[in-house]
Amino acid sequence: MDLNELRIYQISMDFGEKVWNIVIGWDWFAKQTIGKQWVEAADSVGANISEGFGRYHFKDSKNFLYYSRGSLSESKTWLEKANNRKLISPEEFSALSADIKDLGIKLNNYIHTIGKNT
């Protein structure tokens, strides 16, 4: 299987692009404070899935998926801060909150499948 065929990876990459497309329109101060941190956390979700996938060892793969899950949790915090500071619309907040919840469920399910067929 190729990494790009992995659905959880595709979803995480889409999530990172959604965050980027929001933050890129912010003013300099918002970008440098919340925006930069949020983009890094959102991009880290997919990056850690990728790194774990490339390790070809179940224990290493799971560890990087745990890092990915931590980055997703951090992304949720930055989403809440962006919402609290009126940097995003209520619709963006709702949509991204749903994305985070869905991605979290799928990520947990993927973590639980790693190494099960050996």
N, C-alpha and C positions, 0 to 999 in steps of 0.2 A: 504494500500500500504506500502511496505517495502522501506526504504531509498535506498537500492541497486537497486531497480527497477526504480528509478527516473533517467531519462536519463541525465538531467543537472548535477546531482551528478556524474554519471559515467564519463561524459566528463571532469568534473573538476578534478576528481581523475586521469584520464589519463594525463591531462595537468601537474599536479604536478609531476607525474612520469617521464614525458619527461624532465622537467626542472632538476629534480634530476639526471637523467642519463647523462645529459650534464655536470652539475656542479661537479659531483663526479670525473670526469677526470681532473679537473683543478689543477694547482699548489696551494700550501698552501696560498699564498697571495691573489690570485684571489678568492679562496673559502671563505676566511675570510672577504673579503671586499664585493664584488658584490654577490658572490655565496650564502653566508649565507642569505643575505637579500632577494635574488630572490627566493630561495627555501621556505623561510618562507612566502613570499607573495603568491607564487603559491599554497602552501599547504593550506593557509588560505582561498582560494576561496572555496574549497570543505569543509573545516572544518566549515565555516560559513553557508554553505547550510545545512550541517548536523545539526548544532545547531538550526537553524531556523526551520527545519523540526521537530525536537524533541520538540519544544515549544508548538505545538498544539493550537496556538493562532495566528490568521491572522496578527495582528499588530506586534507581536514579530517576526513572520516568515519573514515578509517584512523587518523589521529592520535588521535582520541578512543577508537577501539577499542584502540589500544595502551595508552592510559591505563587503560582498563577491564581489560585483561589485567594491568597492573601492580597494580591494586587487587585483582584476584583472587589474585595472588601474595601480596600483603600479608594478605589474608583467610586464606590458608593458614598464614602465620606465626602469626597470632593464634589460629587453631584449634589449632595445635600447642602454643602457650603455655597455652591453656585446658585442653588435655588433660594437659600436664605438671603443671599445678597442681591437677589433679583437680576442675576446675570443670564438666566435662562427663563423661558416661558413656562407656564404651568404644563402646557402640552409636551414640551421637551422633557420636563422633569418626569411626567407620567410615563412617557414612552421609554426613556432611558432606565427608569426604575424597573419597568417590566422587562426590559432587555437584561438588566443585571440579575433579576430574579430567575429568568429563564436560563441564562448562561450559568448561573450558580447551580441550578438543578442538574443541568447537562454535564457540568464539570464534575460534580459529585458522583454522578452515575458513571462517568468515564473513569474516575479514580477507582471506583469499586470494581470495575471490570479488568483493570490492569493485572495481569498475572493469573487470572482465573482459569485460563485454558491450558495451564501447564501441568 
